[in-house]
Amino acid sequence: MRARALLFDMDGTVLDSTPVVERLWKDLCRAEGIDADTVLPHIHGVRAIDSIRRFFPPAADHEALAAGLAERETTELDGVVALPGAGEVLAMLPPGSVALVTSATEPLMRARMRAAGLPVPDVVVTAEQVAEGKPDPEGYLRAARLLGVDPEDAIVFEDAPAGLAAARSAGMRAVAIGDGGGPEADGLPRLENYRDLDVHVASDGTISLRF
């Protein structure tokens, strides 16, 4: 696969935060009397505020609940770890060819990337910067514009169905990370982590990927 830019999701894609994410969501659901088993399968890859609006009562203060969850997520970082090889891949890519597109807020993104020991790319699109979160393609299209590349010249790395759907809607190729992604991952290249990914950047900026 060849591209001009690589666009990465964060949680589940370059780092693993699943244990702390699910623990904090269970705490929130318990406090609000919501069935966590109904909520948890749908929170990955989408903005917290969107999940809260979807599953919590209309009368609840959704913004306050999302802010409280974000505050805990930003400070409770035990168990957040980089996926093998992710740091090496991010570090080798030229600044104008890589972006992070995450449903996390910017403070949470920086806290988790720091906890995982990963470099933050110059181009980042976080929850605050889009009107519509994944599966809407807005975030990925914004990242491509900031990098100055056409959607067809970008490859997205994603682990969640919502993110893979966003990449497809943006007209971008995608690589599924891990064993998730649901039907959205059918037919896509898949990586367990980045140790098996060979990345070469040519003098003209073209990025070649070999699995």
N, C-alpha and C positions, 0 to 999 in steps of 0.2 A: 504494500500500500504506500502511496506517495501523497504528500500534502504540503501546503504552505504553512499550516498552523495546526497545533494540537490543543484541544479544549478539554479540560478535566473537570468533572464533578469532584466534590471533596469527600463527604462521608460515604464510606463503603467503596470508594474508588481510589483515592490516594492514601486514605487512612481509615482505620477501623474504630468507630466510636459506638458501635451497636450496644454493648453492655450498659454504658452510662446513659445513652439515649433512651433505651427501653425502661431502665430503672426510673428515670425522672418522669417519663410519661406515665408510668404506672402510678407513681406518687400523685401526679396531677389528677389522673382519672379517679383515683381513690378519694382524694379530697373533694372532688366535685360530684361524686356519686355516678360516675360514668363507667360503663363496662370496658375495661382496658382491652379485653380480648377482641372486642369489636373495632377498637381504634388502632391498635398497634400494627396490624398488617398494612395499614394505609398511610403511615406517617413518613416512610422513608422516601427521600428524594423530593419532597415537597416542603413548602414553607410551613413553619409551625402555625402561623396565623391562619393559613388556609385549612389546615387540619382541624384547628379549634373551631373555626366557623362552620365546618362541615359536621362535626360530631357533638359539639356542646350546645346547650340550649340557647335559643336566640336572646333570651333575657340576660344571659351571662355577659360579663364585661370581657369580651374577647381580647381586646387590646391589652388589658391588665393581665389576663392569664398568660398571654404570649410573652409579655415583658417579664413576668415572674419566672416563667420557664427559661427564658433566655438568660436571665441573671444566674440561675442555678447552673445551667449548662456551661456558662462561661467560667465558672469557678470550680466546678466539680469535674475534673479532667482525668482522674485515675482510670487507667485502662485504655486511654486513647493512644494508639500506636500506628506508625506508618506501615503501609503494605510493603512487603519486601521489594526492593528495587525502585520504589516510587521516588525517593529522594534523589537517586542517581539520575533518573530520567529527567526530572524537573530541572536539576542543576545544569544539565548539559544542553538544554534547549536555549537558543538565542532569545533575548527579551521580546522581540517583535513577532515571535512565533508560538507563544504559549499563553494560555489564559486559564484562570480558575473560574468556574461558573457554578455557584453553590446556592442552595436554598437557605443556607444559614445567614444570619446577620453578619455584618463586617466584624464587630467585636468578637463574636463567637468563632468566626472563621479564623481570625488571627490567633485566638487563644488555642484552638485545636491544632492549627498548623504548628504553632510554637511547641505545644505539648508533644506533638509527634516528631519534632525535629525536622520539619520540612520547610524548604524555602517558599516564600510567597511570591508568585509571579508579579510582574509590574502591572499586568492587566487582570483585574478581578471584577467579577459581577456578582454582587450579593443580593440578598432578599430586598434590601431597601431601594435598590436601583431599578427594579422592574415593577410595572403595574400589575402584571400577571405572572405568577410563578409557574414552574413546570407542572403539567405537561405542555404549557404554552411555550412556544419557541423563542419568546422575547429575549430571554437571557443569553441564549446561544447566538442569536442574531446580533445582539448588542456587542458581544465579545468579538465577533467577526468584524464588525464595523470598526471597533477600536483598534483591531490589529491590521485593518486595511486589506482584508482578504475576502474573497467571495465564499459563500456557504459551501459550494462544491469543492473548494480547496481546503476545507477544514475537516478534521477527524475528531469525533467526540469519544471520550472514554467515560462510560457510565455503568452503574450497577443496578439502578432502579427502573422499574417500568415507566414511571413518569418522566425520568430523564431521557430514556431511550426514545420515548414518544416525542419529546421535545426536539431531540436531534433530528428525527425523521421529518417532523413538521418543518424544521428549519432548512431542509434540503441537504443535510450533512450526512456523511458516512459515520458509522459508529462501531465501537468495539465494546463488547460486554465484559465487565469485570466481575470475577467471582462466579457463583453458581445461580445468581438470581436473574432478575429481569423479566421473568414470565414470558408470555407469548411475544412481547416486544423484542426479545432477544433471539427469536427463531431465525436461523440463517445467518446470524452475525458472527464475525470472528470473536473468540472468547479467550480471555487470559485469567488465570487464577491469581497471578500477581505479575510484577514487572521483571522478574529475573529471567524470564524466557523471551523478553522482547528485545530485539536488536534494533537500535535507533542509529541512523546515520544522517548527518546534516551536511549537504553538499555546499560548495562555495557560493552557489546561486540562491541558497536558502531553502532549497527543496529538502523535505524531510522524508526519508525512506524508512519504512517499518517492515521488519521481518519477524515472523512468529516461529 
